[in-house]
Amino acid sequence: MRWTFGLVAGTLAACEPEPPDFREVACGESPDVTITVSASGFDPAQVTVDFASVVRWDNADIEERTVRSGSLGADDEGLAFDSGPMAAGGAYCVEAREVGDQPYFEVGGAIGTLDVLAPPGNTDVDDTGYADPYDGGMY
């Protein structure tokens, strides 16, 4: 997770964490991975994807479902992505642009993890998981 810092009265102070770099995108016809969410949980719950992959969650339930990043009640809840209520048969898509593990959950209790791999040829990833896929350096 990235943190922003501010200078307050000559002292460097940590501010709120910046949200991870996941981007909500339109759900096209060919996502890189599809995860089904229903009353019985996520299928699959653990997914490994390449950097910039499109991840799609499909609501296969007859009731609304919500997919949120982080952990229920934690400071990171919903920071990276939040589908809001997905109607039955609805879908939600994000582009995974932050390297590392990203936990997520369904408000009804199911949990899952996205493991986003570093871009090919980019071994210059710092301990926060940020890498610049365009020039091979960190940002």
C-alpha positions, -999 to 999 in steps of 0.1 A, spaced: 0 0 0 13 35 -9 13 62 17 11 99 11 32 122 34 27 158 43 50 184 58 34 198 90 53 225 108 86 212 95 78 176 105 72 148 80 38 133 89 21 102 74 -13 109 60 -40 86 49 -28 57 27 -34 61 -10 -56 34 -25 -39 6 -44 -38 11 -82 -67 -10 -94 -89 6 -120 -126 -1 -126 -131 -10 -162 -161 -19 -184 -167 -56 -184 -159 -68 -219 -165 -102 -234 -130 -116 -227 -116 -108 -193 -83 -124 -183 -100 -142 -154 -136 -146 -142 -145 -152 -106 -181 -163 -97 -196 -150 -65 -227 -167 -50 -241 -175 -16 -215 -203 -13 -186 -179 -19 -160 -171 -46 -151 -196 -73 -121 -196 -75 -113 -178 -42 -75 -176 -48 -64 -162 -82 -30 -153 -97 -31 -128 -125 -5 -109 -146 0 -72 -141 -28 -52 -160 -51 -82 -163 -88 -76 -163 -105 -95 -134 -142 -100 -136 -166 -110 -109 -200 -125 -120 -229 -126 -96 -243 -161 -101 -268 -157 -72 -304 -147 -72 -296 -119 -46 -274 -89 -48 -237 -94 -40 -209 -69 -32 -172 -75 -39 -148 -52 -19 -111 -51 -15 -94 -54 19 -109 -69 50 -143 -63 65 -140 -34 91 -103 -28 84 -87 5 73 -82 -9 38 -119 -19 33 -130 -9 -2 -99 12 -9 -87 -6 -40 -121 -15 -54 -157 -18 -44 -184 -32 -67 -213 -18 -48 -244 -39 -49 -243 -62 -80 -277 -73 -91 -283 -110 -98 -265 -118 -131 -245 -86 -128 -207 -82 -133 -179 -60 -120 -145 -56 -135 -111 -41 -125 -77 -39 -141 -51 -52 -116 -22 -27 -117 -6 -32 -83 18 -60 -77 13 -83 -47 -15 -99 -28 -48 -81 -26 -74 -96 -3 -111 -91 -11 -144 -102 4 -181 -104 -1 -202 -86 24 -220 -119 32 -187 -134 45 -168 -150 16 -131 -141 13 -106 -143 -16 -72 -132 -27 -58 -118 -60 -21 -123 -64 -9 -98 -91 24 -107 -107 51 -82 -117 52 -72 -153 74 -94 -175 111 -83 -174 105 -60 -145 124 -72 -115 127 -37 -100 98 -39 -76 101 -24 -41 88 -38 -9 54 -21 -13 49 -39 -46 50 -8 -69 67 -12 -102 66 10 -134 60 -14 -163 68 13 -188 104 21 -180 114 -9 -158 118 13 -127 99 19 -96 75 48 -91 
